[in-house]
Amino acid sequence: MKYVLYALTLLLLPLTTFCQQPVKDEIPFNLLPSGHILVKATIDNVPGNFIFDTGAGISLFTKQFFEKLKDTLREDGGYTGFRATGERMDIPLYHVRNFEFGSLKKDWEEVSYFDVNLGGIDGILSLKLLENQPFTIDFDKKVLRLESAKALTVIRKTAKKMGIQLEQSRDKSLTIFSYFKINDQLQLQLSLDAGAGKDVYRLHSKYLQPLGININDTAAVKKLVKRSEFQDGFTTNIYLTQVSKMAAVGQPDVAVQNFPVQFVDGLIYDGIIWINWLGSKITFDLEQQALWIER
């Protein structure tokens, strides 16, 4: 997740979306130039601006925002996760009170925090927050809509169904995946990551050879070495090139062609992709393990 980019793009925000009077069960968002979804939430009566990130697993606040909260409780245990590059992350866990996200209200929520300045962004909200609430990301209206059972029934009848797989970790972290066909050759299970950033498609570098991509062809492939923002001395090799086609398994119309791909050494998944391109409206129906797509 590109936290520095979050901060920079916040400075470019139009204010119109957040100034609109919200409709019940609709949470306005600003779509940043970086492709990230910026929403508002209130925790313990403290309002904040957050990136909605389906790839985060756990909601994370900045230390500056966390210290504004008066009613927090640290758990005795913690959580160990791994960044997509394989970097180990050991984080403390806290209970925070009175979590309000639009009309969704929770007495408490499990979160962590990190010591970083995001320039006006107070953290990231994970999919775990909404695991029991169907919702739609509507890119046309720029709202995140909490769906009723009645509305969801209609959506299930009219939208394209894309199957997903849930990765639940100890009932603390939640992310989702789906299968895609790459160049009509490889069927890979990719992480669906709203926090990846605009036009971000990452695949494990082990798929370079099966896809017929020669990393020594410097005219077609550019190599980068990226240093970790979290661990000194940790670097990752990334190979930048283009891929001809990717389509959702079972929904060949949900596809992208001639798109840039980052092939990453040591990726812990088959790949990671941003989600905005899937459709103008994306409904998350975790109970049926499905996304419902309107293009």
FENSULRA-V607845 format. One record per pair of residues at least 24 apart in sequence whose ideal C-beta (glycine too) atoms are under 10 Angstrom apart, sorted by the first residue. I is the first residue (numbers start at 1). J is the second residue. Records with the same first field share a line. If there is no record, write none. Layout:
# FENSULRA-V607845
I->J ; J
This chain:
# FENSULRA-V607845
1->36 ; 51 ; 53 ; 55 ; 56 ; 60 ; 83 ; 84 ; 124 ; 193 ; 195 ; 196 ; 197 ; 229
2->34 ; 35 ; 36 ; 51 ; 195 ; 196 ; 197 ; 198 ; 200 ; 229
3->51 ; 60 ; 62 ; 114 ; 116 ; 117 ; 118 ; 119 ; 121 ; 123 ; 124 ; 195 ; 229
4->116 ; 117 ; 118 ; 119 ; 229
5->32 ; 33 ; 34 ; 35 ; 36 ; 118 ; 197 ; 198
6->32 ; 34 ; 36 ; 38 ; 49 ; 50 ; 51 ; 53 ; 116 ; 118 ; 119 ; 120 ; 121 ; 123 ; 124 ; 195 ; 197
7->116 ; 117 ; 118 ; 119 ; 120 ; 121
8->32 ; 33 ; 34 ; 118 ; 119
9->33 ; 34 ; 35 ; 36 ; 38 ; 119 ; 121 ; 197 ; 198
10->34 ; 36 ; 38 ; 49 ; 51 ; 118 ; 119 ; 120 ; 121
11->119 ; 120
13->38 ; 49 ; 120
16->142
17->141 ; 142 ; 143
18->49 ; 142
20->141 ; 142 ; 143
22->102 ; 103 ; 143
23->102 ; 103 ; 141 ; 143 ; 145
24->102 ; 103 ; 146
25->102 ; 103 ; 104 ; 133 ; 135 ; 143 ; 144 ; 145 ; 146 ; 147 ; 148 ; 151
26->102 ; 103 ; 136 ; 138 ; 141 ; 142 ; 143 ; 144 ; 145 ; 146
27->52 ; 101 ; 102 ; 103 ; 104 ; 135 ; 137 ; 143 ; 144 ; 145 ; 146
28->102 ; 141 ; 142 ; 143 ; 144
29->137 ; 138 ; 139 ; 141 ; 142 ; 143 ; 144
30->142
31->137 ; 139 ; 142 ; 198 ; 276
32->121 ; 197 ; 198
33->198
34->195 ; 196 ; 197 ; 198 ; 199 ; 200
35->194 ; 195 ; 196 ; 197 ; 198 ; 199 ; 200 ; 274 ; 275 ; 276 ; 277
36->121 ; 124 ; 194 ; 195 ; 196 ; 197 ; 198 ; 274 ; 276
37->125 ; 137 ; 139 ; 142 ; 144 ; 194 ; 195 ; 275 ; 276
38->120 ; 121
39->101 ; 102 ; 125 ; 143 ; 144
40->100 ; 101 ; 102 ; 122
41->99 ; 100 ; 101 ; 102 ; 104 ; 109 ; 122 ; 123 ; 125 ; 129
42->98 ; 99 ; 100 ; 101 ; 102 ; 105
43->68 ; 69 ; 71 ; 72 ; 96 ; 97 ; 98 ; 99 ; 100 ; 101 ; 106 ; 108 ; 109 ; 111 ; 122 ; 123
44->68 ; 69 ; 70 ; 71 ; 72 ; 96 ; 97 ; 98 ; 99 ; 100 ; 108
45->69 ; 70 ; 71 ; 97 ; 98 ; 100
46->70 ; 96 ; 98 ; 122
47->100 ; 122
48->120 ; 121 ; 122 ; 123 ; 125
49->118 ; 120 ; 121 ; 122 ; 123
50->101 ; 118 ; 121 ; 122 ; 123 ; 124 ; 125 ; 126 ; 129
51->118 ; 121 ; 122 ; 123 ; 124 ; 125 ; 126 ; 194 ; 195
52->101 ; 124 ; 125 ; 126 ; 127 ; 129 ; 130 ; 135 ; 137 ; 144 ; 194 ; 195
53->123 ; 124 ; 125 ; 126 ; 127 ; 175 ; 193 ; 194 ; 195 ; 196
54->125 ; 126 ; 127 ; 128 ; 130 ; 137 ; 174 ; 175 ; 176 ; 191 ; 192 ; 193 ; 194 ; 195 ; 196 ; 274 ; 275 ; 282 ; 284
55->84 ; 124 ; 126 ; 127 ; 175 ; 176 ; 191 ; 192 ; 193 ; 194 ; 195 ; 196 ; 269 ; 272 ; 273 ; 274 ; 275
56->81 ; 123 ; 124 ; 125 ; 126 ; 127 ; 128 ; 173 ; 174 ; 175 ; 193 ; 194 ; 195
57->81 ; 82 ; 89 ; 124 ; 126 ; 127 ; 128 ; 167 ; 168 ; 169 ; 172 ; 173 ; 174 ; 175
58->89 ; 91 ; 93 ; 110 ; 111 ; 112 ; 124 ; 125 ; 126 ; 127 ; 128 ; 129 ; 169 ; 172 ; 173 ; 174 ; 175
59->96 ; 99 ; 109 ; 110 ; 111 ; 112 ; 113 ; 123 ; 124 ; 125 ; 126 ; 127 ; 128 ; 129 ; 173
60->91 ; 111 ; 112 ; 113 ; 114 ; 116 ; 122 ; 123 ; 124 ; 125 ; 126
61->94 ; 96 ; 111 ; 112 ; 113 ; 114 ; 122 ; 123 ; 124 ; 125
62->113 ; 114 ; 115 ; 116 ; 117 ; 118 ; 119 ; 120 ; 121 ; 122 ; 123 ; 124
63->113 ; 114 ; 115 ; 116 ; 117 ; 123
64->113 ; 115 ; 116 ; 117 ; 118 ; 122 ; 123
65->113 ; 118 ; 121 ; 122 ; 123
66->94 ; 96 ; 111 ; 112 ; 113 ; 114 ; 115 ; 122 ; 123
67->113
68->122
69->94 ; 96 ; 97 ; 98 ; 111 ; 113
70->96 ; 97
71->95 ; 96 ; 97 ; 98 ; 108
72->96 ; 97 ; 108 ; 111 ; 113
73->97 ; 108
74->112
75->110 ; 112 ; 172
77->170 ; 172
78->112 ; 172
79->110 ; 112 ; 169 ; 170 ; 172 ; 173
80->169 ; 170
81->112 ; 169 ; 172 ; 173
82->268
83->228 ; 229 ; 230 ; 231 ; 234 ; 236 ; 267 ; 268
84->191 ; 193 ; 196 ; 202 ; 204 ; 236 ; 264 ; 266 ; 267 ; 268 ; 269 ; 271 ; 272
85->202 ; 226 ; 228 ; 230 ; 231 ; 234 ; 235 ; 236 ; 238 ; 264 ; 265 ; 266 ; 267 ; 268
86->234 ; 236 ; 264 ; 265 ; 266 ; 267 ; 268
87->228 ; 229 ; 230 ; 231 ; 234 ; 236 ; 266 ; 268
88->230 ; 231 ; 234
89->114 ; 230 ; 231
93->172
99->125 ; 129
101->125 ; 129 ; 130 ; 133 ; 135 ; 144 ; 146
102->133 ; 135 ; 143 ; 144 ; 145 ; 146
103->133 ; 146
104->129 ; 130 ; 132 ; 133 ; 135 ; 146
110->171 ; 172 ; 173
112->172
114->230
116->229 ; 230
124->194 ; 195
125->195
126->172 ; 173 ; 174 ; 175 ; 194 ; 195
127->166 ; 173 ; 174 ; 175 ; 176 ; 192 ; 194 ; 284 ; 286
128->168 ; 169 ; 171 ; 172 ; 173 ; 174 ; 175
129->174
130->174 ; 284 ; 286
131->166 ; 168 ; 171 ; 174 ; 284 ; 286 ; 287
132->286 ; 287
133->284 ; 286
134->283 ; 284 ; 285 ; 286 ; 287 ; 288 ; 290 ; 292
135->282 ; 283 ; 284 ; 285 ; 286
136->281 ; 282 ; 283 ; 284 ; 285 ; 291 ; 292 ; 294
137->194 ; 275 ; 276 ; 278 ; 279 ; 280 ; 281 ; 282 ; 283 ; 284 ; 291
138->279 ; 280 ; 281 ; 282 ; 283 ; 294
139->276 ; 277 ; 278 ; 279 ; 280 ; 281 ; 282 ; 294
140->280 ; 281 ; 294
141->280 ; 281
144->284
145->281 ; 283
147->283 ; 284 ; 285 ; 292
151->283
152->283 ; 285 ; 287 ; 288 ; 292
155->281 ; 283 ; 285 ; 292 ; 293 ; 294
156->283 ; 285 ; 288 ; 290 ; 292
157->292
158->292 ; 294
159->279 ; 281 ; 282 ; 283 ; 285 ; 290 ; 291 ; 292 ; 293 ; 294 ; 295
160->248 ; 250 ; 251 ; 253 ; 254 ; 278 ; 279 ; 290 ; 291 ; 292 ; 293 ; 294 ; 295
161->248 ; 250 ; 251 ; 283 ; 285 ; 288 ; 290 ; 291 ; 292 ; 293
162->192 ; 248 ; 249 ; 250 ; 251 ; 254 ; 278 ; 279 ; 282 ; 290 ; 291 ; 292 ; 293
163->248 ; 249 ; 250 ; 251 ; 288 ; 289 ; 290 ; 291
164->189 ; 192 ; 284 ; 285 ; 286 ; 288 ; 289 ; 290 ; 291
165->189 ; 192 ; 289
166->286 ; 289
167->191 ; 269
174->286
175->269 ; 272
176->275 ; 284 ; 286 ; 289 ; 291
177->269 ; 270 ; 271 ; 272
178->248 ; 249 ; 250 ; 251 ; 254 ; 273 ; 275 ; 278 ; 289 ; 290 ; 291
179->248 ; 249 ; 250 ; 270
180->245 ; 246 ; 247 ; 248 ; 249 ; 251 ; 254 ; 255 ; 256 ; 270 ; 271 ; 273
181->245 ; 246 ; 247 ; 248 ; 249 ; 250 ; 252 ; 255
182->207 ; 210 ; 211 ; 243 ; 244 ; 245 ; 246 ; 247 ; 261 ; 270 ; 271
183->207 ; 210 ; 211 ; 212 ; 213 ; 243 ; 244 ; 245 ; 246 ; 247
184->244 ; 245 ; 246 ; 247 ; 252
185->210 ; 211 ; 212 ; 244 ; 245
186->210 ; 211 ; 246 ; 270 ; 271
187->249 ; 270
188->246 ; 249 ; 269 ; 270 ; 271
189->249 ; 269 ; 270 ; 271
190->246 ; 248 ; 269 ; 270 ; 271 ; 272 ; 273
191->267 ; 268 ; 269 ; 270 ; 271 ; 272 ; 273 ; 275
192->272 ; 273 ; 274 ; 275 ; 278 ; 282 ; 284 ; 291
193->269 ; 271 ; 272 ; 273 ; 274 ; 275
194->274 ; 275 ; 276 ; 282
195->272 ; 274 ; 275
196->272 ; 273 ; 274 ; 275 ; 276
197->274 ; 276
198->274 ; 276 ; 277
199->256 ; 259 ; 260 ; 261 ; 273 ; 274 ; 276 ; 277
200->260 ; 261 ; 262 ; 272 ; 273 ; 274 ; 276
201->242 ; 243 ; 246 ; 256 ; 259 ; 260 ; 261 ; 262 ; 263 ; 271 ; 272 ; 273 ; 274 ; 277
202->238 ; 261 ; 262 ; 263 ; 264 ; 267 ; 269 ; 270 ; 271 ; 272 ; 273 ; 274
203->239 ; 243 ; 246 ; 261 ; 262 ; 263 ; 264 ; 267 ; 269 ; 270 ; 271 ; 272 ; 273
204->263 ; 264 ; 265 ; 266 ; 267 ; 268 ; 269 ; 270 ; 271 ; 272
205->236 ; 237 ; 238 ; 239 ; 262 ; 263 ; 264 ; 265 ; 266 ; 267
206->263 ; 264 ; 265 ; 266 ; 267 ; 270
207->243 ; 261 ; 263 ; 267 ; 270 ; 271
208->239 ; 241 ; 261 ; 263
211->241 ; 243 ; 244 ; 261 ; 263
213->239 ; 241 ; 242 ; 243 ; 261 ; 263
214->241
215->239 ; 241 ; 263
217->241
221->263
223->263
224->262 ; 264
225->265
226->262 ; 264 ; 265
234->266
235->265 ; 266
236->262 ; 264 ; 265 ; 266 ; 267
237->263 ; 264 ; 265 ; 266
238->262 ; 263 ; 264 ; 265 ; 267
239->263 ; 264 ; 265
246->271 ; 273 ; 277
248->278 ; 291 ; 293
251->278 ; 279 ; 291 ; 293 ; 295
253->279 ; 293 ; 295
254->278 ; 279 ; 291 ; 293 ; 295
